[in-house]
Structures are given as C-alpha cells and as structure tokens.
Amino acid sequence: MPIDLPQMAAFPAIDELFESAGPKACCAAVYEHPAVRWLLGGELHPGGEETTLRALELAGVRAEDRLLDVASGSGASALLAAERLGCEVVGIEYGSEAVRAASAEAEARGLADRVKFVQGDAEWLPFAEAEFDAVLCECSLCIFPAKQVAVAEMRRVLRDDGRLALADVIADHDRLPDALAGPLALIACVGDALPATGYESLLKGAGFRVTAVEPRLADAGRMAERVRDRLRGARLVGLDRLEGSPIDTAGAIELAGLAREAIDAGALGYVIFAARA
C-alpha cells in the first residue's frame, strides 16, 4: 500500500543526533523511519531476499546451524533464514523500535520459537564465545565506527570453523564526488564504506579465511534507481521536503543520481564476502 508521505512523522534531526549520540544511534533512528522504508521499497539492502539467500549459500549456512544476524534491522533476513533454511536465528539490533517490530513480526508469523531479537551493540556483542555456527551481517559494517572491533566480536562468538556471510557497500572514495561525503553519506552507507580489499583485510586481521567474494553491482544499481524513482514520485505529488529532513527532495534526487553514476563507473557497489573462522 502506498504511504502518504506528507502525513509521516518528522524526520530525525540528523546533524544533531549524529553529534550527540553518534552514527549508530543516528542510523538506527533513520532506518526506523517510515519514509526511509518507503524509499527503499521494503528492501533495506541491495538485492533484498535474493542477495540474502545467496550470501547464506556462499557461507554454507545449514538448517542445523545457530545463526546470528548482526544489525538485524527490521528482522527480514533473520525471518527469511528461519523460514527458508530452518535454522535457529538470533538477531541483534541497535534500535529498540526495530527490535520491538521484528519480535512482533516473528510472533505473527509463528516463528518466535526459532527467531529471537535482542537490542545491543555490534561492537560489544552480548553473547558468549563460540555460541554460534554462523554470522550474517548485511549493509551495516560500513557504518560502524570501530569496524575491526565489530569483526573481532563476530569472530569471538563463532565456533571454530564457523562461517561468516558479510554483504556490504564498497566505495572508492578517490573517485566519488564530494557530495557523497559527510554524515548524510555515512547514513546512506557510502561515507565510511571500504573498498573490497579493505573488507578482506579486516576479515583476515580478525582471524577469518575469505572463501568467496561476489560483486552484486546490478543489485546496487537497481536500488539507487528505485530510490530516485520514488523521490521523483514524491516531488510530483508536491512533497518538496519531509519535515525535519536535512535535504530537500530535489537535492535527494540529485544525490541518488550521483550514486547511480558512481555505481555505473565502478566507484560504488555492493559485494558479498563469505569467510570461515
């Protein structure tokens, strides 16, 4: 059902929240907002379910595994893994409202016995060592301030020979326009994204062996185009700016266009990394 954008709640004050609470709290607030979910078309990362299942396949996640979904957001990927693969899943998410909504969805879909959501910090996972067989982390490591700490935590909670499915935005910042920088770009998963080799170095430094690297450039391009199309639609119905937004609709359309151009040029993209502990 289309969302009536003009009637939506005020957008979070990004600059103030970024300064006062840091990038993780800021990102959590932004991605809980209904306007952002509408813009992304219900897919909070490029490729949606197809890319999630591919990441789990590359990592070799099985029905008998206990899976941790780091930065689980709306819970879509955790619920998908439980439904399609049959594994037990724990999702950890920084935003309290996302945890509440994901838990309610698990209950509504009859999956509460296999899927649990908890509030917590990816850089300080509230789990014991070697508690999981596999870890999934999608489109979120790029926004963590202490990436090496977060990856080390993923390794800590994995059993020996445990598997990691990491999918994230990659960026060559030397080739990106200045507009794709700053707090807004960070929240859009661009500002602090690494090149593919940067993620591989992080994984190896934490004791992982990278087993697969699969670019998903088309997924990234489709997502950027979808966001731009929805922004154009919002402008056509007279929405020039969402209350509280740091950027007007025309400016957001321009940024989405710049992102699409960067993807086409190979300076921005999305990649799946599979690894073993």
Steps between C-alpha positions, in 0.01 A plus 500: 500500500643844411605710797356851536836669532370847597333347807814328627670581828777757500836378375778462761728802538800324344772753575397546864449127560828417329689740726322409824453125472740388226453329164348175627214668685450738209484217245263300720261797523514569128438141390208465740331794327208405270615739225834320469329162487267630230791640298683168517191308396515269801853384414754647743793371295565447128349184356264431788417136572685366197830651612447388860441141395803514271718626786379220726560248220856620437573473872353151516236571765296186577172408670678370809696822552445766763526828310566850633371788288705809593314831453182309420291813436140414416576130551427409138822305443482315833141395431593401144784278624270328748225446243710393201791321670336388822782620725476662842570874477582777744486856368679784678408859419593839645154657455240411762201567275642269231546224759142542620359493146713202395400302810132569428546384141666177614206436731247577227669259259523219753879514517552621857627156601784522245573872469586738782590869479703686760615858533876545511817639350686317224827623647417336834300186423316372813578135426748243622800384301432233236123530540409497129569289192456790258473880490318716244574872470339697218551861395599615849871448567558801276339729759671357810760742642721218632485249217792287617344467845167395348665237277703370796174466697346299216801271508482466880141375504565249218602142561820374342441464126189717536382684192447869427277648230584868461334717236575869483542817301845550349638839399802653332494838672763650271252468216183612682361855474527722808121493537520132598679581825414615854239373751223461240725287278609289798138426587441412136775235539742687275701740715702243695478201266826326410633365173464123462864450600435695819230257612720205414781646711261548792387140480849359475617718788227353723594142420266426211587323175314655208342224289293699248464854370199570278425851364131596475528813287161458333329477839657829608402670175137388524474625857640843414262526204202394713577765760533767231170396340316516831647840579384624160153366578498679834593826330223454241238485778636822648736377774795738481647406839412261781467687829837504674691354206848650449452497125212588271350259250679652202834471679427139594419419136833652399688292759325182386603583145861554604495166680369327189771661288765388749365145488507499120861628513604227743578744782210376713353154531382211715692179569441172684793358695491146639759397758588232755632549849 
